[in-house]
Amino acid sequence: MVKTKRRYICQACGSVAHRWQGQCADCSEWNTLAEDAPATVFSAKHDLSAGGRAIRFEALDAPGELLVRQSTGLAEFDRALGGGLVPGSAVLMGGDPGIGKSTLLLQAAAALALRGQAAVYISGEEAAGQVRLRADRLGLGKAPILLAAATSVRDILTTLAGMPPPALLVIDSIQTMHSDQIEGAPGTVSQVRASAFELIRYAKESGTALVLVGHVTKDGSIAGPRVLEHMVDVVMSFEGERSHQYRILRSIKNRFGPVDEIGVFAMEGAGLAEVGNPSLLFLSGREQPVPGSAVFPAIEGTRPVLVEIQALIVRLASGATPRRAVVGWDSGRLAMLLAVLEARCGLNFSSAEVYLNVAGGYRLVDPAADLAVAAALISALADKPLAADGVWFGEVSLAGEIRPVAHGAIRLREAAKLGFASAFGPADLPGGAKGSRYAGLTLLPNLVDRIMGGT
């Protein structure tokens, strides 16, 4: 006997409810529940231990054809991928509207096509003529890309089956694709899941590198079912503020390489230009030392990036409520750091407004930025500039201690390469004691302890 149950799936977060309601119980969005195809539930238990086809096991060290990564022609894109596209892999790229996802993938497809590789670009959001206009603006009008505007997965797979497998297949975007085997409009959870499954299966069987463009929700996560991120091999996020020039391609999941690698691009009139040394980009304009400015050597994957942290302290009249504003850092961590400076160092921030900014629109999540933020706050409070040739890094504990952080040697080498002469950080910096040198920098951990001690 077969029982059918209705279920409703939230189009914003993918949660499942068994009755319709106006507001999703998980993400609190309104009018996002849509009825999914009824699931068939069998009341009788079935024995699956027989009747199937026997699978063949292989040894882990069995000889086989080694997969060779395919370069996209963009070094920063290859870096974020871990060295290039792996044949048969599925990559999911998300980002805010207008951030440059389609531009980046069109440039990568053109670079492959100009080297003699077959590249297919299928747009479900724009007509072929609109994509051609963008290619002309980028100077890629002569690239032999196979271009089409389609949304039917059946039509796409039928067309691809009648031609040699391309080296790269770009689907822009997966939310516009639909399968005629599933009921529902394009973009629904069931359609996105089914369409992605069919395209990924084609990529695995043919050896084509597949790149899916994904829409994002208002909180920055990729729209659609969460299982979509589990189905693909690589999940990438294209980040940046549209008011700023730079863009960061960040690897969030990578089955074939390191996670948290980044590629840095600058948006220019002729498209996205690679930034080989992002530290110079984020440190531009520091000709004169000013109070409240500290340089922090951040680590993104294996890449060191030097960024400037800026702080501003404004004293208020008694009785006014001070404001705390943060751009590019965690506001909760700033509140914790201000409490440590007040409790352990005797510094008074309670009657002052605190403004903190990471220059260039960069966003920091590295806990090693604590010391650089503390140094910028102290410098702004005392209205005295810090050493212009120094970098600051280290995690600050609630007890006011400077704790060690990972990749200290890499941070120091990058700072020395850019002309910095001193480094302030935890006591276990490479080289050890106060006044010692590493990679041409003078290491001053004791001076850091004295600053954090309030002297």
C-alpha positions as CSV (number, residue, x, y, z in Angstrom):
1,M,0.0,0.0,0.0
2,V,1.4,3.4,-1.0
3,K,0.9,6.5,1.0
4,T,1.6,10.0,-0.4
5,K,2.4,12.9,1.8
6,R,2.5,16.5,0.9
7,R,5.5,18.5,1.8
8,Y,6.4,22.2,1.4
9,I,10.0,23.4,0.8
10,C,11.2,26.9,1.6
11,Q,12.7,28.5,-1.5
12,A,15.0,30.6,0.7
13,C,16.7,28.1,3.0
14,G,15.5,24.7,1.7
15,S,13.8,23.5,5.0
16,V,11.0,21.1,4.7
17,A,7.5,21.5,6.3
18,H,4.6,19.1,6.2
19,R,2.0,21.8,6.1
20,W,1.8,25.2,4.4
21,Q,2.3,28.3,6.5
22,G,2.9,31.9,5.8
23,Q,6.4,32.1,7.5
24,C,9.2,29.7,7.3
25,A,10.0,28.4,10.8
26,D,13.7,28.2,10.1
27,C,14.7,31.3,8.2
28,S,11.6,33.5,9.2
29,E,11.1,34.5,5.5
30,W,7.5,35.1,4.4
31,N,5.6,33.4,1.6
32,T,8.5,31.2,0.6
33,L,7.0,27.7,1.1
34,A,6.1,25.9,-2.1
35,E,4.6,22.5,-2.5
36,D,7.1,19.9,-3.7
37,A,6.4,16.8,-5.7
38,P,4.8,14.3,-3.3
39,A,7.2,11.8,-1.9
40,T,6.2,8.1,-2.1
41,V,6.4,6.3,1.2
42,F,6.1,2.5,1.3
43,S,4.5,1.1,4.3
44,A,6.2,-2.3,3.9
45,K,9.8,-2.9,4.5
46,H,11.9,-4.0,1.5
47,D,15.0,-6.1,1.6
48,L,17.7,-4.5,-0.6
49,S,20.3,-7.2,0.0
50,A,19.6,-9.0,-3.2
51,G,18.5,-8.3,-6.8
52,G,21.1,-5.6,-7.5
53,R,24.2,-5.5,-9.7
54,A,27.5,-6.4,-8.0
55,I,30.0,-3.6,-7.9
56,R,33.7,-4.0,-8.6
57,F,36.2,-2.9,-6.0
58,E,39.7,-1.5,-6.8
59,A,42.8,-1.2,-4.8
60,L,43.8,2.3,-3.7
61,D,47.2,1.9,-5.4
62,A,45.7,0.5,-8.6
63,P,47.3,2.0,-11.8
64,G,45.2,4.5,-13.5
65,E,45.3,7.6,-15.7
66,L,46.5,10.6,-13.7
67,L,44.3,13.7,-14.0
68,V,46.2,16.7,-15.2
69,R,44.9,20.1,-14.2
70,Q,43.9,22.5,-16.9
71,S,45.0,26.1,-16.5
72,T,42.3,28.7,-17.0
73,G,44.7,31.2,-18.3
74,L,44.2,33.4,-15.3
75,A,46.8,32.8,-12.6
76,E,44.7,34.2,-9.8
77,F,41.8,31.9,-10.8
78,D,44.1,28.9,-10.9
79,R,45.5,29.8,-7.5
80,A,42.1,29.9,-5.9
81,L,41.3,26.5,-7.5
82,G,44.4,25.0,-6.1
83,G,46.3,24.9,-9.4
84,G,43.7,24.9,-12.2
85,L,40.6,23.0,-13.3
86,V,40.5,19.3,-12.7
87,P,38.9,17.3,-15.6
88,G,35.5,16.0,-14.6
89,S,35.2,18.4,-11.6
90,A,32.1,20.5,-10.7
91,V,32.7,24.0,-9.4
92,L,30.0,26.2,-7.9
93,M,30.7,29.9,-7.9
94,G,28.5,32.3,-5.9
95,G,28.6,36.1,-5.5
96,D,26.5,39.2,-5.2
97,P,24.8,40.5,-8.4
98,G,27.1,42.7,-10.5
99,I,30.2,41.6,-8.7
100,G,31.8,40.1,-11.9
101,K,31.1,36.4,-11.9
102,S,30.0,36.3,-15.5
103,T,32.9,38.5,-16.6
104,L,35.5,36.3,-14.9
105,L,34.1,33.1,-16.4
106,L,33.8,34.7,-19.8
107,Q,37.5,35.7,-19.6
108,A,38.5,32.2,-18.4
109,A,36.5,30.6,-21.2
110,A,38.1,32.9,-23.8
111,A,41.6,32.2,-22.5
112,L,41.0,28.4,-22.9
113,A,39.4,28.8,-26.3
114,L,42.3,31.0,-27.6
115,R,44.7,28.2,-26.6
116,G,42.8,25.7,-28.7
117,Q,40.6,24.1,-26.0
118,A,36.9,23.8,-26.5
119,A,34.9,26.1,-24.2
120,V,31.1,26.1,-24.0
121,Y,29.3,29.1,-22.3
122,I,25.5,28.6,-21.8
123,S,23.6,31.5,-20.4
124,G,20.2,31.2,-19.0
125,E,19.9,34.8,-17.9
126,E,21.0,36.7,-21.1
127,A,20.5,36.4,-24.8
128,A,23.5,35.3,-26.8
129,G,23.7,38.9,-28.3
130,Q,24.0,40.4,-24.8
131,V,26.9,38.0,-23.9
132,R,28.5,38.9,-27.2
133,L,28.3,42.6,-26.4
134,R,30.1,42.0,-23.1
135,A,32.8,40.0,-24.9
136,D,33.3,42.8,-27.4
137,R,33.7,45.3,-24.5
138,L,36.3,43.0,-22.9
139,G,38.2,42.7,-26.2
140,L,37.3,39.0,-26.5
141,G,35.0,39.2,-29.5
142,K,37.4,37.0,-31.6
143,A,37.6,34.2,-29.0
144,P,36.1,30.9,-30.5
145,I,33.8,30.3,-27.6
146,L,30.7,28.1,-28.2
147,L,28.0,30.3,-27.0
148,A,24.3,29.6,-26.5
149,A,21.3,30.8,-24.5
150,A,19.2,27.9,-23.1
151,T,17.5,26.8,-19.9
152,S,16.4,23.3,-20.7
153,V,18.8,20.7,-19.2
154,R,17.5,18.1,-21.7
155,D,18.3,20.3,-24.7
156,I,21.7,21.1,-23.3
157,L,22.7,17.5,-22.6
158,T,21.3,16.4,-26.0
159,T,23.4,19.0,-27.7
160,L,26.6,18.1,-25.8
161,A,26.1,14.4,-26.4
162,G,26.4,15.0,-30.2
163,M,29.8,16.7,-30.0
164,P,33.2,16.0,-28.4
165,P,33.3,16.8,-24.7
166,P,34.5,20.4,-24.2
167,A,37.3,21.2,-21.8
168,L,35.1,23.7,-19.9
169,L,31.3,24.0,-19.6
170,V,30.0,27.2,-17.9
171,I,26.3,27.3,-16.8
172,D,25.2,30.8,-16.0
173,S,23.2,30.3,-13.8
174,I,22.0,27.0,-12.2
175,Q,18.9,28.7,-10.8
176,T,17.6,29.4,-14.3
177,M,17.9,25.7,-15.5
178,H,15.0,23.4,-15.4
179,S,14.4,19.7,-16.0
180,D,11.2,18.5,-17.6
181,Q,11.2,15.4,-15.3
182,I,10.5,17.6,-12.3
183,E,7.5,19.7,-11.6
184,G,8.0,23.3,-10.6
185,A,9.4,26.5,-11.9
186,P,13.1,27.1,-12.5
187,G,14.9,28.1,-9.3
188,T,12.8,25.9,-6.9
189,V,14.7,23.6,-4.6
190,S,13.7,20.4,-6.6
191,Q,14.6,22.0,-10.0
192,V,18.0,23.2,-8.8
193,R,18.8,19.9,-7.3
194,A,17.7,17.8,-10.3
195,S,19.3,20.1,-12.9
196,A,22.6,20.2,-11.0
197,F,22.6,16.4,-10.6
198,E,22.2,15.8,-14.4
199,L,24.9,18.4,-15.3
200,I,27.4,17.0,-12.7
201,R,26.8,13.5,-13.9
202,Y,27.6,14.6,-17.5
203,A,30.8,16.2,-16.2
204,K,31.9,13.1,-14.4
205,E,31.2,10.8,-17.3
206,S,32.8,13.0,-20.0
207,G,35.7,14.5,-18.2
208,T,34.5,18.1,-18.8
209,A,35.2,20.7,-16.1
210,L,31.9,22.2,-15.1
211,V,31.4,25.6,-13.6
212,L,28.0,26.5,-12.2
213,V,27.1,30.1,-11.3
214,G,24.9,30.3,-8.3
215,H,22.7,33.1,-7.0
216,V,23.1,34.2,-3.4
217,T,20.6,35.2,-0.7
218,K,20.6,38.5,1.1
219,D,23.0,37.1,3.8
220,G,25.5,36.0,1.2
221,S,25.0,32.3,1.2
222,I,24.3,30.4,-2.0
223,A,20.6,30.2,-2.8
224,G,18.9,26.8,-3.2
225,P,19.2,23.5,-1.3
226,R,22.2,23.1,0.9
227,V,22.8,19.7,-0.7
228,L,24.0,21.6,-3.8
229,E,27.2,22.5,-2.1
230,H,27.7,18.8,-1.1
231,M,27.2,17.7,-4.7
232,V,30.0,19.8,-6.2
233,D,33.7,19.4,-5.8
234,V,34.6,23.1,-5.3
235,V,32.6,25.9,-3.8
236,M,33.9,29.4,-4.5
237,S,32.7,32.8,-3.3
238,F,33.4,36.0,-5.4
239,E,33.5,38.8,-2.9
240,G,34.0,42.5,-2.8
241,E,32.3,45.8,-2.5
242,R,31.0,47.2,-5.8
243,S,32.1,50.7,-4.7
244,H,35.7,49.4,-4.4
245,Q,38.0,48.3,-7.2
246,Y,39.2,45.0,-5.9
247,R,37.5,41.6,-6.0
248,I,38.4,38.5,-4.1
249,L,37.8,35.0,-5.3
250,R,37.8,32.8,-2.2
251,S,37.7,29.0,-2.1
252,I,35.4,27.7,0.6
253,K,35.4,24.0,-0.3
254,N,37.9,22.2,-2.5
255,R,38.3,18.4,-2.8
256,F,41.4,18.8,-4.9
257,G,43.4,21.5,-3.1
258,P,43.7,23.7,-0.1
259,V,40.8,25.6,1.3
260,D,40.7,29.4,2.0
261,E,43.0,30.2,-1.0
262,I,42.2,33.5,-2.6
263,G,42.7,35.1,-6.0
264,V,42.7,38.9,-6.1
265,F,41.3,40.9,-9.1
266,A,40.8,44.6,-9.8
267,M,37.8,45.7,-11.8
268,E,38.9,47.8,-14.7
269,G,37.3,49.1,-17.9
270,A,38.5,46.1,-19.9
271,G,37.3,43.6,-17.3
272,L,39.0,41.9,-14.3
273,A,42.7,42.4,-14.1
274,E,44.8,40.1,-11.9
275,V,46.6,41.6,-8.9
276,G,49.8,39.7,-8.4
277,N,50.8,41.5,-5.2
278,P,47.6,42.5,-3.3
279,S,49.6,43.9,-0.4
280,L,50.6,46.9,-2.5
281,L,47.0,47.4,-3.4
282,F,45.7,47.5,0.2
283,L,48.7,49.5,1.4
284,S,48.5,52.3,-1.2
285,G,48.3,55.8,0.1
286,R,50.4,55.4,3.3
287,E,52.9,58.1,2.5
288,Q,52.7,59.9,5.9
289,P,52.3,58.1,9.3
290,V,49.0,59.1,11.0
291,P,47.6,58.2,14.4
292,G,45.4,55.2,14.5
293,S,47.0,53.3,11.6
294,A,48.6,49.8,12.0
295,V,49.7,47.3,9.3
296,F,48.6,43.7,9.8
297,P,50.0,40.8,7.8
298,A,47.0,38.6,7.2
299,I,47.0,35.0,5.8
300,E,44.5,33.8,3.2
301,G,45.1,30.1,2.6
302,T,48.9,30.1,1.9
303,R,49.0,33.7,0.7
304,P,50.1,36.6,3.0
305,V,48.3,39.9,2.4
306,L,49.3,43.1,4.2
307,V,46.4,45.3,5.0
308,E,46.0,48.6,6.9
309,I,43.8,48.8,10.0
310,Q,42.5,52.3,10.8
311,A,41.0,53.5,14.1
312,L,39.4,56.8,15.1
313,I,38.6,57.9,18.7
314,V,36.2,60.8,19.3
315,R,35.7,62.1,22.8
316,L,32.1,62.9,23.7
317,A,30.5,65.1,26.3
318,S,29.4,63.5,29.5
319,G,26.0,61.7,29.3
320,A,26.2,61.0,25.6
321,T,26.0,57.4,24.4
322,P,29.2,56.4,22.5
323,R,28.9,54.7,19.2
324,R,30.9,51.7,18.0
325,A,31.2,51.3,14.2
326,V,33.2,48.6,12.5
327,V,33.8,48.0,8.8
328,G,35.7,44.8,7.7
329,W,36.0,43.2,11.1
330,D,33.8,41.5,13.7
331,S,32.0,44.0,15.9
332,G,31.8,41.5,18.7
333,R,35.5,41.0,18.7
334,L,36.0,44.8,18.9
335,A,33.8,45.0,21.9
336,M,35.9,42.2,23.6
337,L,39.1,43.9,22.8
338,L,37.9,47.3,24.1
339,A,37.0,45.5,27.4
340,V,40.4,43.9,27.6
341,L,42.2,47.3,27.1
342,E,40.0,48.9,29.7
343,A,40.3,46.1,32.3
344,R,43.9,45.1,31.8
345,C,45.6,48.3,30.6
346,G,43.6,51.0,32.3
347,L,42.6,52.7,29.1
348,N,39.3,54.5,29.0
349,F,37.1,54.0,25.9
350,S,33.7,54.2,27.7
351,S,33.2,57.9,27.0
352,A,34.5,57.9,23.4
353,E,33.1,56.9,20.1
354,V,35.2,54.2,18.4
355,Y,35.4,53.8,14.6
356,L,37.4,50.9,13.1
357,N,38.0,50.3,9.4
358,V,40.0,47.8,7.3
359,A,41.3,49.9,4.4
360,G,40.3,49.0,0.8
361,G,37.1,47.2,1.8
362,Y,39.0,44.1,2.9
363,R,37.3,41.7,5.4
364,L,39.3,40.1,8.1
365,V,38.5,36.9,10.0
366,D,42.0,36.1,11.2
367,P,42.2,36.2,15.0
368,A,45.8,37.4,14.6
369,A,44.5,40.8,13.8
370,D,43.8,41.4,17.5
371,L,47.1,43.0,18.2
372,A,47.0,45.3,15.1
373,V,43.6,46.5,16.1
374,A,44.7,47.1,19.7
375,A,47.8,49.0,18.5
376,A,45.6,51.2,16.2
377,L,43.2,51.9,19.0
378,I,45.9,52.9,21.4
379,S,47.6,55.0,18.8
380,A,44.3,56.8,18.1
381,L,43.6,57.3,21.8
382,A,47.0,58.8,22.4
383,D,47.0,60.7,19.1
384,K,50.5,59.4,18.3
385,P,51.4,57.5,15.1
386,L,52.9,54.1,15.3
387,A,56.2,53.2,13.7
388,A,55.7,53.5,9.9
389,D,58.0,50.5,9.2
390,G,56.4,48.1,11.7
391,V,53.8,45.3,11.4
392,W,51.6,44.0,14.2
393,F,50.0,40.6,14.6
394,G,49.0,38.3,17.5
395,E,45.9,37.1,19.3
396,V,44.9,38.9,22.5
397,S,43.4,36.8,25.3
398,L,40.9,38.0,27.9
399,A,43.8,38.1,30.3
400,G,45.7,40.6,28.1
401,E,48.3,38.1,26.9
402,I,49.7,38.0,23.4
403,R,49.2,34.5,22.2
404,P,51.0,32.9,19.3
405,V,49.4,32.5,15.9
406,A,50.0,30.3,12.8
407,H,52.3,31.1,9.9
408,G,54.4,33.7,11.7
409,A,57.4,33.1,9.4
410,I,55.3,33.6,6.3
411,R,53.9,36.9,7.6
412,L,57.4,38.2,8.5
413,R,58.9,37.3,5.1
414,E,56.1,39.1,3.3
415,A,56.6,42.2,5.5
416,A,60.3,42.2,4.9
417,K,59.8,41.9,1.1
418,L,57.7,45.0,1.2
419,G,60.3,47.1,3.1
420,F,59.1,46.8,6.7
421,A,61.9,46.8,9.3
422,S,60.3,45.7,12.5
423,A,57.6,43.3,13.7
424,F,55.6,43.4,16.9
425,G,54.0,40.2,18.0
426,P,54.0,37.2,20.5
427,A,57.1,36.2,22.3
428,D,57.6,33.0,20.2
429,L,58.2,34.8,16.9
430,P,60.8,33.2,14.7
431,G,64.2,34.3,16.1
432,G,63.1,34.4,19.7
433,A,64.3,37.1,22.1
434,K,63.8,40.9,21.9
435,G,65.9,42.7,19.3
436,S,66.7,39.5,17.3
437,R,66.2,39.5,13.5
438,Y,64.4,37.4,11.1
439,A,64.2,37.9,7.3
440,G,65.7,41.3,7.8
441,L,63.1,42.5,10.4
442,T,63.8,43.4,14.0
443,L,61.5,41.4,16.3
444,L,60.2,43.2,19.4
445,P,57.9,41.0,21.4
446,N,58.7,42.7,24.7
447,L,57.8,46.1,23.4
448,V,54.4,44.7,22.5
449,D,54.0,43.4,26.1
450,R,54.8,46.9,27.4
451,I,52.3,48.6,25.2
452,M,49.5,46.1,26.2
453,G,50.5,46.7,29.8
454,G,49.4,50.3,29.5
455,T,52.7,52.1,29.7
